[in-house]
């Protein structure tokens, strides 16, 4: 059951929930002759056409620029394992969608070749992604980030195990589920971490915290019996253990909420929407993990970017939708409250945030080299 104010969002959710699906098809790989790998972009074929799916998202294309090959490295053969992002939500979805290949029967023919990847930008990969890599990447295999353009006589590009289609939603394959199972099974052993029936994942201790009002949301969840979890203070092993053993999982929409992918089927998941945009990755994760997920309108993020709604800043508060969740799920009645002073701070900081972005735009426009 969802708690949304806008009927349009109900329809979007229902549509996405229907089209996201498991595809019963064996993944393979393709060999591209005279391929070109460009840092932060992906791969081009010998005709300088962009190869779909070699950037972070599918159905995104780039035009070739001859300056890409002004300084390049030539090698005979390599495996392209993907375009990575240093954001946790992508680390457990897009970044690993070709890792199935490293455990497949195909890999033995290419295990001695360089395994190459590029980054979307300069945001470094989080430590927990390296933990995942230790599980999914064979011990004798090293992933190498490209810093310059590579021209490869024979480039092996594995199929992706998650595919974002413009018309058919997000498709996933059993190879992706197998990778997830490897991660989860690695942490099935007894763990010293205390577990909790109800957990709320908070971002309030992060330096890059752009969610105004979450400290109040956090207190409300604690009041109704949720344990407040700060993922960055725990090891990856501890986090997985908590996610696998909770019955209720709550988080603001975003990378933190994507951790519900590690929850057991039928876990009740509460996604507090911090903007009016729908995050398609979360809907995919709900499908993969088979959780009972409710989306809850919890924001008045009027300063949030409309073009890039994932960037913030966000304002979340105790909405009627959230109050109804506590009443329906836990038979707890809370009074409505709007934190006016926190909202004023959000408006002032939001104006300053957008002013700085405007100055950056002007600088880029007139003083770029």
C-alpha positions, 0 to 999 in steps of 0.5 A: 500500500502506498501513501501518495498525495498525487494520483499521477505518481500512483499510476507511475508506480503501478506502471513501473511495478508491472514492467520491471521483470525477470527475463529468462534468457542466458547472457552471453558476450560480444567481441568488438574489433578495433574498439575504442574505450574513452574514459568517463564515457564508454566504448565505440566501435570501429566506425566510431559509433557508440556501443549502447550500454557501455556508459552507466545507463543504457539508451544513453549515447555519445558522439565521437570526437577525434580528440579522444584518440589524440593520446591513446594506448593500443592493446591487442585484447581486453575485457570491458567490465563496465562504467562505474559510479562512486554512488552506493546505489549504483554500486549494488546495481549498475556497477556489478551488472557485468560481474556475472561474466567473471564466474561464467564458463566464458571467462576461462578463455579471457582470464589472462586479459586485462579487465578494464572499467571506467568511471562516470566521474571523479567520485571515488568508489566507496570501500563497501564496493571493494568488499563486494568486488572481493566476493564477486571477482576471482582472487587472481583477477584485477580490475583496472581503471582506464585513465586514457583512451584505449584502442583494443584490437579485440574487446570482449563486452559481456551482456548486462544483467540489468537493462534499462529500457525506454519502453519496457522498464528495467529488466533483470536476469538470473545472473544478477540474482546469482551475484546478489546471492553470492554477496548475501551468502557470504554473510550468512555465518553467525554475526556478533552484530545485534539485530533489530526488528525495526530499523531506520537508515539515517543520513544525518551524520553524513557531511554531504547531508542535504535532507533538511528535517530528517533529524526530526523524522529520525526522532519520530521513528525512534519514538515508535520503536525503530532502531536508528542505523547510521550505515557509515558507522558500521562494517559492510558485514554488520550492515548486511546482517542487520538488513537480512534480519529486520522485519521492518526497514525504513529510509529516505528515498535514495542510495540508503533505501537501495540497501533493501535489496539485501532484505529477506522477501516479505520484509516491510519496507517504507520508502520516504519520498524526499522529492516528487520524482520517482526513483526507478532503481528502487522499484526495480529493487523492490521487485528483485528482493520481493519485499512489501514496499510502501512509498510515502510522500514525506516532503515539501522539497520546493528548492529541489532541482526539477531537471536533476531531482536527485541532487537536492536540497530536500525538505522532509517532515511529518506529513499526513501520509507518514502519520497514516502509516504509523496508524495503519501499520502500528496502531500509533496515533501521532499529531501533525507537526510542521517544523517551520524554523527548519523549513525557513533554514531550508529555504535560505540555504536552498537559495544560497545553494542555487546562487552558488550553482548560478555562479559556477554556470557563469564561470563555466560560460565565460572563463572556461578554457 
